């Protein structure tokens, strides 16, 4: 096919914007169609209460994969990343606390206050995790191989990956094979004895998943996340102006490369003839003829909402129906009249510095497991695990002078409730989050001026995530790598000629790293040429 052909991308999320950038650089004419009034998908900044702005859904960067960041040069578009230190403050109800700094030795000094033994092991753990993460970094950047008929490029990628495994040494290889299927609770217990330390690290293996810390395979999720940032507790970076400034910069970079972006342009149908895409139909009736369509929407929405199901092979359709994509995360944004006072901060610590990164509320492994238990039986946890940021400490522009925004992920909150519905129970969830935080910051309830509760149902209806799943599909061993989204179709192509996927429902499908979008663009350019 000749270059310069029209390629439509459905959805203006970060992966689609990154794919559009690379397609434009590759000589194509990408057109991004976003149904909302702004691009960004799950990475947007919105006013949720008069004068208060928040990163409505995602509140920290992935971070963006280094090679992608180098290509996009986002700094050209008034884009600045704030890197708080400490990254994570983890308080316990008894007044104890841990601080996770960028520097491993400094973190070890914080841990020493609770356990000298764990402090001595922490630096060794950080190094071991970084070594193993290097293998997963390589794995995240390749296209999953074809199982039956691997191409020469597949074999080369597997050879390079194999060399990466060999570089781990005999002990490292043994650890890798053992850790992947392991419950993350067992993984952290191999290194540490302090419950608060175990819980703060283990939480990374269950974020956004239908997994508790005692679930098999949760360590694989932690290791996959370590591919993007090998720090034991992950990233705490966020852009000035919220996550919306990140996706605005992505959009500007894509447009400068030659992409066209239209908002308020909802795709209602993908036209297919003789097993190949021919165009898209918008909700206003407009039809656009195309040579290829790249869906940044989740796989289930793509195949069961946008494509005529009669066009799908029954085996493929059945596999896709079984792709698990029911979410477990809710988001609560609070407009606060002042800064909450955490009892675990002593007079020697500056609250503005201590609270500037992420705040982990989940003091022990069993606390996290009990939070998960509630969701298994169709209810949200009454003592949820919370991942919290107060972005206004380092970025006061998000709220009126002297006031603050608190942004909290709440787990676990199931998409399907056993009793009632999310409209009726929205207030209860918001109240639960405020009460949970009050156990650590008693003055917080009196500071609340406004509250926004985003349920898994809202994630589906307002933001387009089928099942309310923020990663477009469950991150579990049977839905990763060559099985994401389904076996035989993990290479960004689909059974319909000219239809591709580029969202988080594809490999590696993990947060705001841009890996799925960049990997997909490489395969799409190769296929269309």
MOCOR-V602157 format. One record per residue. PSI is psi in degrees with one decimal (NA if undefined). Layout:
PSI ; PSI
This chain:
145.7 ; 155.6 ; 167.4 ; 2.6 ; 157.5 ; 125.7 ; 123.9 ; 133.8 ; 128.0 ; 118.1 ; 141.3 ; 35.5 ; 173.7 ; -37.1 ; -39.8 ; -38.7 ; -39.8 ; -42.0 ; -40.6 ; -40.2 ; -49.6 ; -35.0 ; -40.6 ; -42.5 ; -28.6 ; 2.4 ; 6.5 ; 175.9 ; 81.6 ; 136.4 ; 116.5 ; 126.1 ; 113.4 ; 127.2 ; -27.2 ; 177.4 ; -4.9 ; 153.2 ; 167.8 ; -30.6 ; -116.7 ; 3.4 ; 82.7 ; 156.4 ; 125.6 ; 154.0 ; 118.4 ; -11.8 ; 144.2 ; 116.9 ; -9.0 ; 124.6 ; 143.3 ; 155.0 ; 95.4 ; -46.6 ; -93.6 ; 138.1 ; 0.8 ; 157.5 ; 166.7 ; -49.0 ; 170.0 ; 135.4 ; 138.6 ; -44.5 ; -33.2 ; -44.4 ; -38.3 ; -38.2 ; -40.2 ; -29.2 ; 57.5 ; -19.5 ; -18.7 ; -14.0 ; 46.7 ; 48.0 ; 123.0 ; 131.0 ; 129.6 ; 130.2 ; 90.0 ; 152.9 ; 111.8 ; 153.2 ; -43.2 ; 135.1 ; 122.1 ; 98.2 ; 157.2 ; 156.1 ; -25.1 ; 5.6 ; -8.5 ; 162.5 ; 156.0 ; 146.2 ; 129.1 ; 108.8 ; 168.8 ; -32.6 ; 125.3 ; -38.5 ; -37.7 ; -38.3 ; -43.2 ; -37.1 ; -36.5 ; -41.1 ; -31.9 ; -26.7 ; -21.8 ; -33.9 ; 115.5 ; -35.2 ; -45.3 ; -35.7 ; -41.0 ; -30.7 ; -19.1 ; -47.1 ; -41.1 ; -41.7 ; -44.5 ; -40.7 ; -44.8 ; -41.5 ; -40.9 ; -40.1 ; -46.9 ; -37.2 ; -30.1 ; -37.3 ; -43.8 ; -29.1 ; -45.2 ; -42.3 ; -36.9 ; -22.2 ; -5.9 ; 161.4 ; 130.9 ; 137.2 ; 153.1 ; 129.5 ; -48.3 ; -43.1 ; 75.5 ; 139.6 ; 166.8 ; -36.5 ; -38.4 ; -46.1 ; -38.5 ; -44.4 ; -41.4 ; -35.3 ; -46.0 ; -41.5 ; -39.8 ; -38.7 ; -37.0 ; -38.6 ; -45.7 ; -32.3 ; -16.3 ; -18.1 ; 171.0 ; -46.2 ; -42.3 ; -39.6 ; -43.6 ; -44.2 ; -44.0 ; -47.0 ; -33.1 ; -39.8 ; -40.2 ; -53.9 ; -3.2 ; 149.6 ; 137.0 ; -23.7 ; -41.3 ; -37.1 ; -51.6 ; -28.0 ; -22.4 ; -22.4 ; -35.5 ; 154.2 ; -17.8 ; 124.0 ; -43.9 ; -40.2 ; -45.6 ; -47.0 ; -40.8 ; -36.3 ; -42.6 ; -29.8 ; -30.3 ; -25.2 ; -7.3 ; -2.3 ; 128.8 ; 13.3 ; 167.6 ; 52.5 ; 139.9 ; 171.9 ; -20.2 ; 7.7 ; 134.4 ; 140.6 ; -4.6 ; -23.8 ; -35.1 ; -36.9 ; -42.3 ; -44.4 ; -37.1 ; -40.6 ; -32.6 ; -18.4 ; -34.3 ; -35.1 ; 111.6 ; -1.0 ; 134.8 ; -31.8 ; 5.8 ; -166.8 ; 149.3 ; 19.1 ; 140.9 ; 149.8 ; 147.0 ; 131.2 ; 2.9 ; 176.4 ; -21.0 ; -30.7 ; -27.1 ; -51.5 ; -27.7 ; -41.2 ; -38.7 ; -43.4 ; -42.6 ; -40.6 ; -42.6 ; -42.3 ; -40.3 ; -29.4 ; -17.7 ; 4.8 ; 153.9 ; 139.2 ; 128.4 ; 128.9 ; 173.2 ; 39.5 ; 87.6 ; 124.5 ; 125.0 ; -29.7 ; 144.1 ; 119.7 ; 135.6 ; 137.0 ; 130.0 ; 39.9 ; 12.2 ; 149.0 ; 144.1 ; -19.8 ; -177.4 ; 150.9 ; 127.8 ; 164.7 ; -22.1 ; 5.0 ; -11.3 ; 137.7 ; 137.4 ; 120.1 ; 138.6 ; 161.2 ; -25.5 ; 152.2 ; 133.1 ; 115.9 ; 120.7 ; -2.5 ; 167.0 ; 157.6 ; -40.8 ; -42.2 ; -39.9 ; -49.8 ; -24.2 ; -9.6 ; -38.1 ; -22.7 ; 141.2 ; 117.5 ; -25.0 ; -14.9 ; -6.4 ; 140.5 ; 133.1 ; -38.6 ; -46.3 ; -46.2 ; -39.7 ; -42.2 ; -41.7 ; -35.8 ; -32.6 ; -1.5 ; 117.5 ; 125.7 ; 37.8 ; 123.4 ; 164.5 ; 10.2 ; 136.4 ; 164.0 ; 133.8 ; 122.6 ; 128.2 ; 134.9 ; 117.4 ; 142.3 ; -9.5 ; -174.9 ; 128.1 ; 147.7 ; 112.6 ; 128.0 ; -22.6 ; -6.4 ; 118.8 ; 175.6 ; -16.7 ; -15.0 ; 136.8 ; 116.1 ; -39.0 ; -36.5 ; -45.4 ; -33.2 ; 10.1 ; -17.0 ; -139.2 ; 150.5 ; 121.9 ; 117.8 ; 100.2 ; 84.4 ; -16.0 ; 163.1 ; -45.2 ; -28.3 ; -45.6 ; -40.2 ; -40.2 ; -35.6 ; -38.7 ; -39.4 ; -43.1 ; -43.3 ; -29.1 ; -28.4 ; 22.1 ; 25.0 ; 158.1 ; 152.8 ; 137.0 ; -14.1 ; 75.5 ; 153.5 ; 130.9 ; 136.1 ; 113.9 ; 143.7 ; 151.6 ; 80.0 ; -21.6 ; -12.8 ; -44.7 ; -11.0 ; 73.7 ; -11.4 ; -14.3 ; -9.1 ; 162.7 ; 158.4 ; 130.6 ; -2.7 ; 169.1 ; 157.9 ; 133.1 ; 128.4 ; 123.4 ; 125.9 ; 135.5 ; 122.4 ; 135.2 ; 139.8 ; 104.7 ; 148.4 ; -42.7 ; 119.1 ; 141.8 ; -37.5 ; 134.4 ; -168.0 ; 171.7 ; -30.4 ; -39.2 ; -26.0 ; 5.9 ; -47.9 ; -41.5 ; -41.8 ; -45.6 ; -43.5 ; -41.2 ; -43.0 ; -43.2 ; -44.4 ; -38.0 ; -44.0 ; -32.9 ; -25.1 ; -19.8 ; -28.2 ; 85.8 ; -24.5 ; -3.9 ; -46.7 ; -35.4 ; -11.9 ; -13.4 ; 120.0 ; -28.3 ; 155.2 ; 138.5 ; 125.0 ; 120.4 ; 110.2 ; 166.7 ; -32.9 ; -39.9 ; -37.9 ; -31.5 ; -51.5 ; -39.2 ; -36.9 ; -5.3 ; 17.3 ; 107.2 ; 130.6 ; 3.2 ; 23.9 ; 118.1 ; -17.6 ; 18.9 ; 8.9 ; 149.1 ; 135.6 ; 98.7 ; 160.4 ; -36.1 ; 5.3 ; 31.6 ; 160.0 ; -116.0 ; -1.9 ; 19.3 ; 113.9 ; -31.8 ; 159.0 ; 140.9 ; -12.3 ; 52.7 ; 16.2 ; 26.6 ; -15.5 ; 165.9 ; 171.9 ; -13.4 ; 122.6 ; 132.2 ; 0.1 ; 125.3 ; 161.2 ; 145.3 ; 4.7 ; -170.4 ; -9.9 ; 1.3 ; 168.8 ; 137.4 ; -8.1 ; 49.8 ; 87.8 ; -168.2 ; 59.9 ; -19.9 ; 0.9 ; -43.6 ; -43.0 ; -44.1 ; -43.5 ; -44.1 ; -44.2 ; -40.8 ; -45.1 ; -37.3 ; -45.2 ; -44.1 ; -43.6 ; -41.5 ; -25.3 ; NA
